[in-house]
Amino acid sequence: MFGYGSGLGWGLGGWLGMLGMLAVIVGIVVLVVWLVSRATQSAQPQGPGAPGQQPDAMELLRLRFARGEITADEYQAAKNVLEAGR
């Protein structure tokens, strides 16, 4: 009718529009997944200790002694000070 065809098909523009919208939706989903994964990675704690917790003073003291940064006497003296403060 009126030179616009029968109106029964989508035509090339309809298919391209549908593919364009599909690409936009897929792009939004990929962006959201990337943002969520990046946010969860940055929320993870760094360094020694249990996940989600910062190492306490005794744990740091044990690690320093294990690495050989302090002697046994220094370890024992610092341990006594920490235990007395509790």
C-alpha positions in Angstrom: 0.0 0.0 0.0 1.1 3.5 -0.7 4.5 2.3 -2.1 5.7 0.9 1.3 5.4 -2.8 0.4 3.0 -5.3 1.9 4.0 -4.7 5.5 4.6 -8.5 6.1 8.4 -8.5 6.3 10.9 -6.8 8.6 13.2 -5.8 5.8 17.0 -5.2 6.2 16.6 -2.3 8.6 14.4 -4.3 11.0 17.0 -7.1 11.2 19.9 -4.7 11.7 17.9 -2.9 14.4 17.2 -6.1 16.2 20.9 -7.2 16.0 22.0 -3.7 17.2 19.7 -4.0 20.2 20.9 -7.5 21.0 24.5 -6.2 20.8 23.7 -3.4 23.3 22.0 -5.8 25.7 25.0 -8.2 25.6 27.4 -5.3 26.1 25.5 -4.1 29.2 25.5 -7.6 30.7 29.2 -8.0 30.0 29.9 -4.6 31.6 27.9 -5.4 34.7 29.7 -8.8 35.1 33.1 -7.1 34.7 32.2 -4.4 37.3 31.0 -7.0 39.8 34.0 -9.2 39.4 36.4 -6.2 39.8 34.6 -5.0 42.9 34.8 -8.5 44.6 38.5 -8.8 43.7 39.3 -5.4 45.3 37.4 -6.3 48.4 39.6 -9.4 49.1 42.2 -8.8 51.8 45.8 -8.7 51.0 48.7 -10.2 53.0 48.9 -12.9 55.7 46.1 -14.1 57.9 42.7 -15.6 57.4 40.5 -14.4 54.6 38.5 -11.3 55.7 40.6 -10.6 58.7 43.7 -8.5 59.4 46.5 -10.4 61.1 46.8 -9.5 64.8 49.9 -8.6 66.7 50.7 -12.1 67.8 50.4 -13.4 64.3 52.8 -10.7 63.0 55.2 -11.5 65.8 55.1 -15.2 64.9 55.7 -14.4 61.2 58.7 -12.2 62.0 60.2 -14.9 64.2 59.6 -17.5 61.5 61.3 -15.4 58.9 64.3 -14.9 61.2 63.8 -11.2 61.6 64.0 -11.4 65.4 65.8 -13.7 67.8 64.2 -16.1 70.2 64.8 -13.8 73.1 63.3 -10.8 71.3 60.3 -13.0 70.4 59.7 -14.1 73.9 60.1 -10.6 75.3 57.6 -9.2 72.8 55.2 -12.1 73.4 55.3 -11.4 77.1 54.5 -7.7 76.5 51.6 -8.5 74.2 50.1 -11.1 76.6 50.4 -8.7 79.5 48.5 -6.1 77.6 45.5 -8.3 77.0 
